[in-house]
Each structure stands twice: as structure tokens, then as C-alpha cells.
């Protein structure tokens, strides 16, 4: 507060100066220095010496507060409390927004219901904000990443066999993507059937061998050179002429 050449600086963290003081001067920072300043004034100007004194008082107060904080918590927590709301931001391609939302919001609502997340908002540029607690935000983020993942030739993954066919087997890469393991991509030699070689629910190492028109081809033999040996498979015997 100022009266002529007389003034009084009040250092506090509550805020009565907003209404009663001639200057509202907020300073945030670390032990190393200032990171942010906000100032409102109700007079024509504040002399530089008063600003310098205010900065010094703010520095001393900041260090005192940090002493108390560090006395209770020596280092920053690796993560927030699971009971505290958490916000995760991730990016998807703008053309994938419709995929995440789904027809009539079906997909995004399903993700919310499955994970228990509080809110999912998507900006026009593809930025996705997920709010939730008890790990729900992380679960929802994993689902959205899986839904929008674009597999490329050469990608490696652990797939789960979902069903068998005469020409090979289908395997799930994640909650939203499935590929075909053609019978010719199981062993480095010809095999007659997948029966007894693969079974539903089995996890196998695969490499993405082909991506065409949204369909994914998978290869076991490129990912796991010992797979055929472990399964007891042998090359067909050559017929004598």
C-alpha cells in the first residue's frame, strides 16, 4: 500500500491485497529462479526500487515455502495418487477421429464403459484428452492407441490365435486389429495342415509381412526361426524317382 512516499509491502499467500492493496504482485518459481510473475496495480505506477524489494521478499518467502514442502516430500512423486484424477493427452491423425468416435458415438462410449474413464474429448487437430482415475485414463489411452495404430510391414508383435482355417489361422494383434497367418508363413517348409500346429488362444510371435487394403498378413517363420522345431515339424520327405 502506498501513501505519498510511504509504502508498506505485505507478503502473504492468501490474497487480501486483491481488494485492499495498491499492487497485487504474484511470483512463482524454484530455488534457481522465477518462472512466472503476475501483477495488477491500482495506482499510476510502481517505482522500480519497490519492485526490486517485492521480488526479494518473494524470493525469501518462496524459499521458506520450499523448505516446508521438501521437508515433507524430498522428491517429486513418480506418479500421482491412483485416487486423483489424471489427464492424459495423446495425438491421433485427424482422419482417425471418426474411427475413435464411431457411428453415433458407439466406439468412444464403449471405451468409456469398458475402462470407467470420466471423460474423453477430441480436438479437431486430433489431440485427445482423457480424464480418469484408478488407472482408467491409462486403460482408455491404451485402447485408443491400439484402435488407431497403423501396422506396417516389418512390425513385430505377440498375437493370439483366434480361429483356424484350412489355409492358415487368424490371430489378434490387439483389441481392434486381426491378421491372417497363411499356412505358408508358419514353417520354412511346406506343411499340410495347421491342425495340431496352432490352437485357439495360443500366443505366437509374428512379423507383419503384408498390408493390403486394410488387411494384415502375419508371418511366424520370419519372427520365430525355432517355431517349427519346437512344434516337432519336419520337412516332407523327398520322393525317390
Protein Blocks (a to p, Z undefined) as FASTA:
>chain_A
ZZhjbccddddfkopmmmmmmbdcdddddfkbcfbdcdddfbfbdcfklmmmmmmmmmmm
mmmmmmmmmmmmmbacfbdcfkbccdddddddfklmmmmnogghlmmmmmmmmnopabdc
ddfkopacdddeehlmmmmmmmmmmmmpccdehiacddddfbdcfkbccddfblmbccdd
dfklmbccdcfbfghkacghiacddddfbdeehiacddfklmmmmlmmmnopacdddddZ
Z
